[in-house]
């Protein structure tokens, strides 16, 4: 039976001397979530598919679409999926492969952000190089695409070169992508400087989309063709899943994830015409294929290019072991995206067309916002806070968190802490078996942080964000065994579901992401201030 912990504050905290050494019940054993995806089955099938494609040419340029590392979208829609499985794949192919990393100069200049980590693309590129190195894989070179001598891109180039990396700058090709005669010529692809490659598989990856991976692959293909060597191009992209129907929730979850780009999942008409079999692709790929096919033909590509599907090497379906679980997880992801885009619209980050696309997907699958279990308890917590006048500065925020075993935990905001802080503390107390009448944070610590925020930093409120609360908890854990027991349970929050009635502040959002919690919220602001901290 679900347990809702509604109380935010307990009676006054007892002193350390009054706290018994074992005030809590034994920890609850971590719950193993059901899996619908087998990583080993997938890894075997995916590696075999790439090796099979390698047999068609002397060298294969493989464009890695999506995220090479930390693919949390895939992990959410495919329960059991290892978000770093592609790294394991590369490690299995390491004797045959080398890696090239692309980044668009404009992304560096505009400080384009990776939303899931809150870091810029250039920082993510450096992190990716470090992560690959930690896994025993080295980056052959970094290519800055569409480089026009912008100061930020030049600074990035110098930074990498002085750390021992080979960096190449690709200027924009005039007439790209329409003037094929100029593009496939010594003055087009032929004018781009490229790193020498020695292995049969060249993986081209990037921090995110629009980084110039395809153009880099085609430029290398041109140089191989000019040298008289047989080379091929292929694309490794997790979604959409080509051998599931376009209307499958897993593919519709991809459409939801790219709603801001206007992508739609469709039947691949080129594959249907060429083979008589149905396959799934997406609108951007289908629209771009005629031009890509012409380019590949001019470049003498060795691999087949009858359709977008033919160019792919995706074998994700081989790892699916429980389709019902995948369908449900995909529907939940669509609801998450619905909330995310609603908040981005409120923040001015997207337009109403994106929201309309999500609404259409929700209707198509007969989904409602409260089909997400944490939504109703969070909203009820806010209503309870308003009824009891227990918010902060006239704002009543509720939050709910669903643990791995289905237990629902709630919390509310107050002058002491944000709703996210409240619900996380309530959750770890529940997991550690700590009685509700024992506080985890010493008043002296919370008062000190509040004084710092108000008196020294000039903040308008002393209420603790989740980041601040976690720091206070770690301090308390040095003296309070209850706090230490609760602190040890934080890892069990990874992969849990969270909803708040208001947009999290930066201090809440960062803390929730670092804990690995899946976050949604209603598109309401947490205060009347235009700038939140």
C-alpha positions as CSV (number, residue, x, y, z in Angstrom):
1,X,0.0,0.0,0.0
2,X,1.3,3.5,-0.9
3,X,2.6,5.6,1.9
4,X,2.4,9.4,1.7
5,X,4.6,11.2,4.2
6,X,2.8,14.6,4.4
7,X,4.6,16.2,7.3
8,X,7.4,18.7,6.4
9,X,8.5,19.6,9.9
10,X,8.6,17.5,13.1
11,X,8.8,18.7,16.7
12,X,12.0,20.6,17.7
13,X,15.2,18.7,17.1
14,X,16.6,16.9,20.0
15,X,20.3,17.6,20.9
16,X,23.0,15.2,19.8
17,X,23.2,13.9,23.4
18,X,19.5,13.1,23.3
19,X,19.6,11.2,20.0
20,X,20.0,7.5,20.6
21,X,22.8,5.8,18.6
22,X,20.3,3.6,16.8
23,X,17.1,5.7,16.4
24,X,16.0,4.1,13.2
25,X,14.8,0.8,11.9
26,X,17.1,-1.2,9.6
27,X,17.5,0.1,6.1
28,X,15.0,-1.0,3.6
29,X,16.7,-3.2,1.0
30,X,17.1,-1.5,-2.4
31,X,14.4,-2.6,-4.8
32,X,15.4,-4.0,-8.2
33,X,13.3,-2.4,-10.9
34,X,11.9,-4.8,-13.6
35,X,13.9,-4.7,-16.8
36,X,12.5,-4.9,-20.3
37,X,15.8,-4.8,-22.1
38,X,18.8,-7.2,-22.2
39,X,22.1,-5.3,-22.7
40,X,24.0,-8.5,-23.6
41,X,21.6,-9.5,-26.3
42,X,21.7,-6.1,-27.8
43,X,25.5,-5.7,-27.6
44,X,26.1,-9.0,-29.4
45,X,23.6,-8.1,-32.2
46,X,24.9,-4.5,-32.5
47,X,28.6,-5.5,-32.7
48,X,27.8,-8.2,-35.3
49,X,25.8,-5.7,-37.4
50,X,28.7,-3.3,-37.5
51,X,31.3,-6.0,-38.3
52,X,29.0,-7.3,-41.1
53,X,29.0,-3.7,-42.6
54,X,32.8,-3.6,-42.2
55,X,33.1,-6.5,-44.7
56,X,31.6,-4.3,-47.5
57,X,34.6,-1.9,-47.7
58,X,38.2,-1.3,-46.7
59,X,37.1,1.5,-44.4
60,X,33.8,2.3,-42.8
61,X,32.9,5.8,-41.6
62,X,30.3,5.3,-38.9
63,X,28.3,8.4,-37.8
64,X,27.3,8.0,-34.2
65,X,23.9,9.8,-33.8
66,X,22.4,10.7,-30.4
67,X,24.5,10.5,-27.3
68,X,27.6,8.4,-27.1
69,X,27.5,8.5,-23.3
70,X,24.8,9.0,-20.6
71,X,21.9,8.3,-23.0
72,X,19.3,8.8,-20.3
73,X,16.4,9.1,-22.8
74,X,17.1,5.5,-23.9
75,X,17.5,4.4,-20.3
76,X,14.0,5.8,-19.5
77,X,12.2,4.3,-22.4
78,X,14.0,1.0,-22.3
79,X,14.0,-0.1,-18.6
80,X,17.2,-2.0,-18.0
81,X,19.2,-0.2,-20.8
82,X,22.7,0.8,-19.8
83,X,23.0,4.5,-20.7
84,X,26.7,3.9,-21.4
85,X,26.2,0.7,-23.5
86,X,27.7,2.5,-26.6
87,X,31.0,2.8,-24.7
88,X,30.9,-0.9,-24.1
89,X,30.3,-1.4,-27.8
90,X,33.3,0.8,-28.7
91,X,35.4,-1.1,-26.2
92,X,34.4,-4.4,-27.9
93,X,35.4,-2.9,-31.3
94,X,38.5,-1.1,-30.0
95,X,41.0,-3.1,-32.0
96,X,39.3,-2.1,-35.3
97,X,38.1,1.4,-34.4
98,X,39.3,5.0,-33.9
99,X,37.3,8.0,-32.9
100,X,36.9,11.5,-34.3
101,X,35.0,14.1,-32.4
102,X,33.2,17.0,-34.2
103,X,31.9,20.3,-32.7
104,X,30.3,23.2,-34.5
105,X,32.1,26.5,-34.1
106,X,28.7,28.3,-33.8
107,X,27.8,26.1,-30.8
108,X,31.0,27.1,-29.1
109,X,30.4,30.8,-29.8
110,X,26.8,30.7,-28.6
111,X,27.6,28.5,-25.6
112,X,25.0,26.0,-26.6
113,X,24.0,23.9,-23.7
114,X,23.4,20.2,-23.2
115,X,20.2,20.3,-21.2
116,X,20.5,17.0,-19.3
117,X,23.9,18.1,-17.7
118,X,23.6,21.9,-17.8
119,X,27.0,22.2,-19.4
120,X,28.1,23.8,-22.7
121,X,28.8,21.7,-25.8
122,X,32.5,22.7,-25.7
123,X,32.7,21.5,-22.0
124,X,30.9,18.3,-23.0
125,X,33.3,17.7,-25.8
126,X,36.2,17.9,-23.4
127,X,34.3,15.7,-20.9
128,X,33.7,13.2,-23.7
129,X,37.5,13.0,-24.5
130,X,38.2,12.4,-20.8
131,X,35.5,9.8,-20.5
132,X,36.7,7.9,-23.6
133,X,40.3,8.1,-22.1
134,X,39.1,6.7,-18.8
135,X,37.6,3.7,-20.7
136,X,40.9,3.1,-22.6
137,X,39.8,4.7,-25.8
138,X,41.6,7.7,-27.4
139,X,40.3,10.4,-29.7
140,X,42.3,10.6,-32.9
141,X,41.4,14.2,-33.5
142,X,38.9,16.9,-32.9
143,X,37.3,18.7,-35.9
144,X,35.8,22.2,-35.4
145,X,33.2,22.5,-38.2
146,X,31.9,25.7,-39.9
147,X,34.9,27.5,-38.4
148,X,35.2,31.1,-39.5
149,X,37.9,32.3,-37.1
150,X,35.5,33.2,-34.3
151,X,37.3,34.1,-31.1
152,X,35.7,31.5,-28.8
153,X,36.3,28.7,-31.3
154,X,39.9,29.8,-31.7
155,X,40.4,29.8,-28.0
156,X,38.9,26.3,-27.7
157,X,41.2,25.1,-30.5
158,X,44.3,26.5,-28.7
159,X,43.2,25.0,-25.4
160,X,43.0,21.5,-26.9
161,X,46.2,21.8,-28.9
162,X,48.1,22.8,-25.9
163,X,46.8,19.8,-24.1
164,X,48.2,17.5,-26.8
165,X,45.1,16.9,-29.0
166,X,45.2,17.2,-32.7
167,X,42.6,19.8,-33.9
168,X,41.4,20.5,-37.4
169,X,39.3,23.4,-38.5
170,X,36.8,23.1,-41.4
171,X,35.6,26.3,-43.0
172,X,32.1,26.3,-44.4
173,X,31.9,25.0,-48.0
174,X,30.3,27.6,-50.3
175,X,27.0,26.3,-51.8
176,X,26.6,23.5,-49.2
177,X,24.5,21.3,-49.5
178,X,23.0,22.2,-52.9
179,X,25.9,22.8,-55.2
180,X,27.0,19.2,-55.6
181,X,29.5,19.8,-58.3
182,X,31.4,22.2,-56.1
183,X,31.0,20.1,-52.9
184,X,32.4,16.9,-54.5
185,X,35.5,18.6,-55.9
186,X,39.0,19.5,-54.8
187,X,37.7,23.0,-53.8
188,X,34.9,21.4,-51.7
189,X,35.5,18.3,-49.7
190,X,39.0,18.1,-51.1
191,X,40.0,21.4,-49.5
192,X,39.1,20.3,-45.9
193,X,42.1,19.2,-43.8
194,X,41.5,15.7,-42.3
195,X,43.4,13.6,-39.8
196,X,45.1,10.5,-41.1
197,X,43.3,7.3,-40.1
198,X,44.8,3.8,-39.9
199,X,42.0,1.5,-38.8
200,X,39.1,0.1,-40.8
201,X,36.4,1.6,-38.6
202,X,36.3,5.4,-38.0
203,X,33.6,6.5,-35.5
204,X,32.5,10.1,-35.9
205,X,30.7,11.4,-32.8
206,X,29.8,14.8,-31.3
207,X,28.3,16.4,-28.2
208,X,25.0,16.8,-29.9
209,X,23.1,17.2,-33.2
210,X,24.1,19.7,-35.8
211,X,27.8,19.3,-35.1
212,X,28.9,18.4,-38.7
213,X,29.3,14.7,-38.3
214,X,27.8,13.8,-41.7
215,X,29.8,16.4,-43.6
216,X,33.0,15.1,-41.9
217,X,32.2,11.5,-42.9
218,X,31.5,12.5,-46.5
219,X,34.7,14.5,-46.7
220,X,36.7,11.5,-45.5
221,X,34.8,9.3,-47.9
222,X,35.8,11.7,-50.7
223,X,39.5,11.5,-49.8
224,X,39.4,7.7,-49.6
225,X,37.7,7.6,-53.1
226,X,40.3,10.0,-54.5
227,X,43.0,7.6,-53.2
228,X,41.4,4.7,-54.9
229,X,40.3,2.9,-51.7
230,X,36.9,1.3,-51.1
231,X,35.1,3.1,-48.3
232,X,31.6,3.1,-47.0
233,X,29.3,5.3,-44.8
234,X,26.8,4.1,-42.2
235,X,24.8,5.7,-39.4
236,X,24.4,4.3,-35.9
237,X,21.4,5.9,-34.3
238,X,19.3,4.4,-31.5
239,X,16.0,6.0,-32.4
240,X,13.6,5.6,-34.1
241,X,13.7,1.8,-34.1
242,X,13.4,0.9,-37.8
243,X,11.9,-2.5,-37.3
244,X,9.0,-1.3,-35.0
245,X,6.0,0.5,-36.5
246,X,6.0,4.3,-36.6
247,X,3.0,4.3,-34.2
248,X,4.8,2.2,-31.6
249,X,5.1,4.2,-28.3
250,X,8.9,3.7,-28.3
251,X,9.1,5.5,-31.7
252,X,6.5,8.1,-30.6
253,X,8.6,8.8,-27.5
254,X,11.5,9.7,-29.9
255,X,9.1,12.0,-31.8
256,X,8.2,13.7,-28.5
257,X,11.9,14.1,-27.6
258,X,12.4,15.9,-31.0
259,X,9.2,17.8,-31.1
260,X,11.0,21.1,-30.9
261,X,12.8,20.1,-34.2
262,X,9.5,19.2,-35.9
263,X,10.6,15.6,-36.5
264,X,7.9,13.1,-37.2
265,X,8.3,9.3,-37.3
266,X,7.2,7.9,-40.7
267,X,7.3,4.8,-42.9
268,X,10.5,4.9,-45.0
269,X,9.1,5.2,-48.5
270,X,12.4,4.5,-50.2
271,X,12.8,1.2,-48.3
272,X,9.2,0.2,-49.1
273,X,9.8,0.9,-52.8
274,X,13.1,-0.9,-52.9
275,X,12.3,-4.0,-50.9
276,X,8.5,-4.1,-50.5
277,X,9.0,-4.2,-46.7
278,X,7.9,-1.6,-44.2
279,X,10.6,0.2,-42.1
280,X,10.5,3.2,-39.9
281,X,12.5,6.4,-40.3
282,X,12.0,10.1,-39.5
283,X,11.0,13.1,-41.6
284,X,14.4,14.9,-41.6
285,X,16.2,11.8,-42.7
286,X,13.7,11.0,-45.4
287,X,13.7,14.5,-46.7
288,X,17.5,14.6,-46.8
289,X,18.0,11.2,-48.3
290,X,17.7,12.0,-52.1
291,X,20.6,14.5,-51.7
292,X,22.6,12.2,-49.5
293,X,22.1,9.3,-52.0
294,X,23.4,11.4,-54.8
295,X,26.4,12.5,-52.8
296,X,27.2,8.9,-51.9
297,X,26.9,7.8,-55.5
298,X,29.3,10.5,-56.6
299,X,31.7,9.6,-53.8
300,X,31.7,5.9,-54.9
301,X,30.4,4.6,-51.6
302,X,30.7,0.8,-51.3
303,X,27.7,0.3,-49.0
304,X,24.1,0.1,-50.3
305,X,22.2,3.3,-50.3
306,X,18.7,2.3,-51.4
307,X,17.0,4.0,-48.3
308,X,17.7,5.7,-45.0
309,X,17.0,2.3,-43.4
310,X,19.8,0.6,-45.5
311,X,22.3,3.2,-44.2
312,X,21.5,2.4,-40.5
313,X,23.0,-0.4,-38.4
314,X,20.6,-0.1,-35.4
315,X,19.8,-3.4,-33.7
316,X,18.0,-2.1,-30.6
317,X,15.0,-4.4,-31.0
318,X,17.3,-7.4,-30.4
319,X,17.6,-6.3,-26.8
320,X,13.9,-5.9,-26.0
321,X,12.6,-8.7,-23.8
322,X,9.4,-7.2,-22.4
323,X,7.5,-5.1,-24.9
324,X,4.6,-4.3,-22.5
325,X,7.1,-2.7,-20.1
326,X,8.7,-0.8,-23.0
327,X,5.4,0.5,-24.1
328,X,4.5,1.8,-20.6
329,X,7.9,3.4,-20.1
330,X,7.6,5.1,-23.5
331,X,4.2,6.5,-22.6
332,X,5.6,7.8,-19.4
333,X,8.4,9.5,-21.3
334,X,5.9,11.3,-23.6
335,X,4.1,12.7,-20.5
336,X,7.5,13.8,-19.1
337,X,8.2,15.6,-22.4
338,X,4.7,17.2,-22.2
339,X,5.6,18.8,-18.9
340,X,9.1,19.7,-20.0
341,X,8.0,21.6,-23.1
342,X,5.2,23.3,-21.2
343,X,7.9,24.7,-18.8
344,X,10.2,25.6,-21.7
345,X,7.3,27.5,-23.2
346,X,6.8,29.4,-19.9
347,X,10.5,30.2,-19.9
348,X,10.4,31.5,-23.5
349,X,12.6,28.6,-24.7
350,X,10.1,27.1,-27.2
351,X,7.0,28.0,-29.1
352,X,3.4,26.9,-29.0
353,X,3.8,24.7,-32.0
354,X,6.0,22.3,-30.0
355,X,3.2,22.1,-27.3
356,X,0.6,21.4,-29.9
357,X,2.7,18.5,-31.2
358,X,3.0,17.0,-27.7
359,X,-0.8,17.5,-27.1
360,X,-1.4,15.5,-30.4
361,X,0.8,12.7,-29.2
362,X,-0.9,12.6,-25.8
363,X,-4.3,12.3,-27.5
364,X,-3.0,9.7,-29.9
365,X,-2.1,7.4,-27.0
366,X,-5.0,8.5,-24.7
367,X,-2.6,9.9,-22.1
368,X,-3.4,12.5,-19.4
369,X,-0.9,14.5,-17.4
370,X,-2.0,12.7,-14.2
371,X,-1.3,9.4,-15.9
372,X,2.0,10.1,-14.3
373,X,1.6,8.8,-10.7
374,X,3.5,11.6,-8.9
375,X,1.4,14.4,-10.4
376,X,-1.8,14.2,-8.3
377,X,0.0,13.8,-4.9
378,X,2.3,16.8,-5.7
379,X,-0.7,19.0,-6.5
380,X,-2.6,17.8,-3.5
381,X,0.4,18.6,-1.3
382,X,0.4,22.2,-2.6
383,X,-3.4,22.5,-2.0
384,X,-2.8,21.2,1.6
385,X,-0.1,23.8,2.1
386,X,-2.3,26.6,0.9
387,X,-5.2,25.5,3.1
388,X,-2.9,25.5,6.1
389,X,-1.0,28.7,5.0
390,X,2.2,26.8,5.2
391,X,4.1,27.9,2.1
392,X,6.7,30.6,1.8
393,X,6.1,34.3,0.8
394,X,2.6,33.5,-0.5
395,X,3.7,30.6,-2.7
396,X,2.5,27.1,-2.0
397,X,4.6,24.5,-3.7
398,X,4.1,20.7,-3.5
399,X,6.3,17.9,-4.6
400,X,6.0,14.1,-4.8
401,X,8.5,11.4,-5.3
402,X,7.8,7.8,-6.3
403,X,10.3,5.3,-5.0
404,X,11.4,2.1,-6.8
405,X,8.8,0.0,-4.9
406,X,6.0,2.4,-5.8
407,X,5.9,4.2,-2.4
408,X,4.8,7.8,-2.8
409,X,6.4,10.5,-0.7
410,X,5.3,14.1,-0.6
411,X,6.7,17.4,0.7
412,X,5.9,21.1,0.7
413,X,7.8,24.3,0.7
414,X,8.3,26.5,3.8
415,X,10.4,29.4,5.1
416,X,13.0,26.7,6.0
417,X,13.3,24.8,2.7
418,X,12.1,24.3,-0.8
419,X,9.6,21.5,-1.6
420,X,12.3,19.5,-3.4
421,X,14.4,19.6,-0.3
422,X,11.5,18.5,1.8
423,X,10.4,15.6,-0.3
424,X,14.0,14.3,-0.7
425,X,14.6,14.4,3.1
426,X,11.2,12.7,3.7
427,X,12.2,10.0,1.1
428,X,15.5,9.1,2.6
429,X,14.1,9.1,6.1
430,X,11.5,6.6,4.9
431,X,14.2,4.5,3.2
432,X,16.4,4.6,6.3
433,X,13.5,3.7,8.6
434,X,14.0,6.9,10.6
435,X,10.9,8.0,12.8
436,X,9.1,11.1,11.6
437,X,9.8,12.9,14.9
438,X,13.6,13.0,14.3
439,X,15.0,15.9,12.4
440,X,18.1,15.4,10.2
441,X,19.4,19.0,10.0
442,X,20.7,20.8,13.1
443,X,19.0,24.2,13.6
444,X,22.5,25.8,14.0
445,X,23.5,24.8,10.5
446,X,20.2,25.9,8.9
447,X,20.3,29.2,10.7
448,X,23.9,29.7,9.6
449,X,23.1,29.0,6.0
450,X,20.1,31.2,6.2
451,X,22.1,34.1,7.6
452,X,24.7,33.7,4.9
453,X,22.1,33.9,2.2
454,X,20.2,36.8,3.7
455,X,22.8,38.9,5.5
456,X,25.9,38.4,3.4
457,X,24.7,37.3,-0.1
458,X,21.7,39.6,-0.1
459,X,19.2,36.9,-1.1
460,X,15.5,37.6,-0.6
461,X,14.7,34.3,1.1
462,X,16.5,32.0,3.5
463,X,14.6,28.9,2.3
464,X,17.1,26.1,1.5
465,X,17.4,24.8,-2.0
466,X,18.1,21.1,-2.5
467,X,21.8,21.7,-3.1
468,X,22.1,23.7,0.1
469,X,20.0,21.0,2.0
470,X,22.4,18.2,0.8
471,X,25.4,20.2,2.0
472,X,23.7,20.8,5.4
473,X,22.8,17.0,5.6
474,X,26.4,16.0,4.9
475,X,27.6,18.3,7.8
476,X,24.9,16.9,10.1
477,X,26.0,13.4,9.2
478,X,29.4,13.9,10.9
479,X,27.6,14.1,14.3
480,X,24.2,12.6,13.9
481,X,24.0,8.8,13.1
482,X,20.4,9.3,11.8
483,X,21.6,11.8,9.2
484,X,24.4,9.5,8.2
485,X,22.0,6.6,7.7
486,X,19.7,8.9,5.6
487,X,22.7,10.2,3.6
488,X,23.6,6.6,2.7
489,X,20.1,6.2,1.2
490,X,20.5,9.0,-1.3
491,X,21.9,6.6,-4.0
492,X,18.5,4.8,-3.9
493,X,16.8,7.8,-5.4
494,X,18.5,7.4,-8.7
495,X,15.9,6.6,-11.3
496,X,13.0,7.6,-9.1
497,X,10.1,9.8,-10.4
498,X,9.6,13.4,-9.1
499,X,7.0,16.0,-9.8
500,X,6.7,19.5,-8.4
501,X,3.9,22.0,-8.9
502,X,6.4,24.8,-9.6
503,X,9.5,25.1,-11.8
504,X,12.5,24.1,-9.7
505,X,15.1,26.8,-8.9
506,X,18.6,26.3,-10.3
507,X,19.7,25.0,-6.9
508,X,16.9,22.4,-6.9
509,X,17.3,21.4,-10.5
510,X,21.0,20.8,-10.1
511,X,20.5,18.7,-7.0
512,X,17.8,16.6,-8.6
513,X,19.9,15.9,-11.7
514,X,22.9,14.9,-9.7
515,X,20.8,12.4,-7.7
516,X,19.6,10.9,-11.0
517,X,16.0,11.7,-10.4
518,X,13.5,11.9,-13.3
519,X,12.0,15.4,-12.9
520,X,8.8,17.0,-14.2
521,X,7.0,20.1,-13.0
522,X,4.0,22.2,-13.7
523,X,4.7,25.4,-15.6
524,X,4.4,27.7,-12.6
525,X,7.1,29.9,-11.2
526,X,8.3,29.3,-7.7
527,X,8.2,33.0,-6.7
528,X,7.3,36.4,-8.0
529,X,10.9,37.2,-8.7
530,X,12.0,37.3,-12.4
531,X,15.5,36.0,-11.5
532,X,15.6,32.8,-9.4
533,X,18.7,31.6,-7.6
